[in-house]
Amino acid sequence: MLNNIPMNRVGRKSSPIAKLGRKPNPNLRMGCHNKNLQLFFLPREMAVTAQTRRPAHTPYSAPPTRQAPTVNKSPHWLDFLILSAVLLFFLELIVVVGRIAIDNRVEKAIQKHAADGLARADYAAASWGATVVDHSEPRYERDWPWLGWWSTWWNGVHHKAIHMLSPSFGEPGRCFPLKGRSGFVVVKLREPIVPEAITIEHVLDSVVDDRSDAPKDCRVTAWLQHDRYDGKKNEFVLAEFSYDVRKSNVQTCGVSGSVAKARDEAIVNMVELQFGSNNGSPVSTCIYRLRVHGHKPRS
């Protein structure tokens, strides 16, 4: 019975057609397409043609890979130099910005100090063009008295009177002493202004033990003078106040109410400080700094 089963091309005695009990078709030929023994039925002519035209087996070769375009890379030391230059640039920029900020703060501090620490313009500052044109008798002990006499009476003003219009920086003795318990000082301002306040400065109590030579009862008058021959025309009182040594060493007093109401009509360029007493010293009265605050006329 087994001998009656037709043999296939592979040489096996089992056949799907034989299992079905059918006779094989002589026009069909069983062929093997590959090594996996996949069976298929082809006409005899086609099977022969397929066998004759089957290409020779070639080994598998991977498809060629597409290479990326080559890029000329710079050396590592050049990249390091570029990165270092960028970092140095930003560091220099930070330093410059910091210096500008510090300079602005220092400039503001200097301006505030130039404004006597009050952040108000001082039109009686010697560095700004104000001058002392007259004063009462000064008190100076010199080794050469004739030098003091010459410097005092050559133009009527002592050469150290400028100390009253300059910062003392808290230094004891850097003032202008006047003989006795009363006296006066006349100052020509930098330019005509509308006065707003008067400031008197003395040395700190933490620097000296005795401040009895500080002025006490003060009276300030002012007028507008076009030339030196005008005199005290239209003189009026700016302020009257008392300097209290128990308070701050820098004391400011505003102008009187009538002057404040006059506003731009009260224009002055000459100021006279008169003090009728001091805080106890019978020898002299020292003025460390006199300041006049105000603003320029609007018209």
Beta strands, then each sheet from edge to edge (+ up, - down):
strand 1: 28-32
strand 2: 39-43
strand 3: 131-135
strand 4: 176-179
strand 5: 183-201
strand 6: 217-223
strand 7: 236-242
strand 8: 250-254
strand 9: 268-275
strand 10: 284-287
strand 11: 289-295
sheet 1: 1+ 2-
sheet 2: 3+ 5- 8+
sheet 3: 3+ 5- 9+ 6- 7+
sheet 4: 3+ 5- 11+
sheet 5: 4+ 10-
end
